[in-house]
Amino acid sequence: MSIKFSVILPNGATNELAGIVDPVEAYETMTHVAQTAEEVGFDAIFLSDVLWPGDFTGQDASQQLLFECWTTTAALARDTSRVRIGQIVTSNVFRHPALLAKMASTVDVMSHGRLTLGIGSGSPALADQARAYGYEYPDVPQRSRQLREAIQILLAMWTQQEATFEGTSYVVRGAINQPKGIQQPHIPLLIAGNGEHVTLKLVAQYADACNVHGDPATLKHKFAVLKAHCERLGRDYQSIHRTSGSYCIMGETDEQAQAHVPERVRALFGNAALIGSPATIRERIAAYEEAGVQELLLRFPGSGQPDAIRRFAQEFIA
């Protein structure tokens, strides 16, 4: 199979670090997962950008440990040496895009050119977190407009000697960004989201990669919408790297694996998740690949993540 595999790290976003009291132990637990993924051949590692832990819907806020996305990204740039590093995804409302561009440029140098910047307008589940931290959290149309402006600023900061942008949400006047990063023509930009009229059009206009969620049938439809946007804009659809996320629990049998599935995971992923025996998981990977996915970003559950990652690699990574 030609599909690539990456790991979404347990930085605490979905309570993966619950029960660990010592923050140093929790950080090293996450780092061990990253280094294991690199060792056994995964293509990339990704971090969630939230401000406190919760479940996949952003509910059930807890006092469990969570490591902030971008400072952790910078640390992982030095804790690893081969895997690509990205975010799934940076919430645009949390950082001004000009500063984010500078942060990303620095991390790209720190990683020797291994960064992918993932960005999105932010899900409704983040509204309470944003407001608790003092950020405004406007409605979806306004967040989408902000994302469009932010993307233009990021690209300007990475490609122009002095970036100038006059928008309704952001203004940048003669901003200098040196160094701009290692990768050429600029740091790869991944835009996440399923919106057919705005987000996928932004992908066609600006992105090097996209992240779309859903079962294979949904993904096939979304990629067809993206391809149509590309055709209207004169963009090569094949130049956009297509990713999606899933959850992975492997057992000797389907029944054994299903017994360990949290209800929130079952509700979110249904029968599309990589849950079951190796044979079942292979079938589901093939369905994702047939739908057009080129890279699967995987969450592995519980404290035994390094062992699960090693076993997955033995089965599915050449």
Steps between C-alpha positions, in 0.01 A plus 500: 500500500620851420308679775709667774438481873556757772431517873295759690695536823349477850560859610194472724238639263267203540600413858768256384720602794226454761631344817857627462567749780862589432517744203854389412385139483207605282723694261747214471209260436396711204859537376553123520200453269649750253839333502347155464298615198817637343698184576252259340439696180196724537513798266404781738380595847218745565376697800153622593457871571266537796536683831368238739415130470161367399347229288480506119214750512677746729264418790581357843773754573741367758791602721721229347836594351531648151806632318456807280521424132764736360751495786477121483548511122823693554624252760422203277701662222803430718380172656468337157713499187308345206121518529306800376326703770164674473179608672157351462431786500607846613186691599525832321331695781772422753794683332546798272600361158807724464640372829400144409695533174809605696456214746467253216807635323705455817373144552572412138863597555510316836372184328733542198199536270250244633202721589153497348277777631145375545233766548124528518231747599432315826215267593195608702631276780778753566270794569501467879877455509563806285271724704645372827842613380368838391475440124198595296337205328275628220258297293606260224478748208717753684753235606516387138572855386769529765655175382517625141683815613730304731605266219591794279709651781681172567597468135605864479718467809668193350561639153530881513782716633248716685144381534213748469134402521187708559202289597186535706633281783877538468738776395872443438722787391857430396546192721847343468550128549856369492579218480198389301566130554687230311247356257443647155302671366364520857392289795223261385153621599229251598143631523251290695124488478207353309319815388430461131437863405774675699759270657553265208515799267774647722682168470480521121624858503779488756577166663771243448297246698154454648348308787142387456311279746233236449447146383634397158173580322499852648865550415449390141228762462705775666800428279275518192388846617864600550590374153218707348630812679847427364370466146319834521812671637749332266671318790650154465290287737779245528733766645292505821596235757179349639485387864236379741493383861391175659519306824688172525448204732639168378411164654548138414133497401241765418314418820810545714570841347139618522494424872751781556325773299378802703142597420602851390733345241229268374261794465753716318656250260236230467620209290767703322759492778792257483360273768521123474734224397790571265292369210209732581731797540664423166157508333417835659834650400428389143161675518662825611758471225234428236315814617810707421677526837878514466588517869314377809559679830439249776412525868604201711330457838620459854830463676620223268536725196867421424423126483192563283702724269771237466248230416324718244832573332586131484170427328459797266821700453754347267 
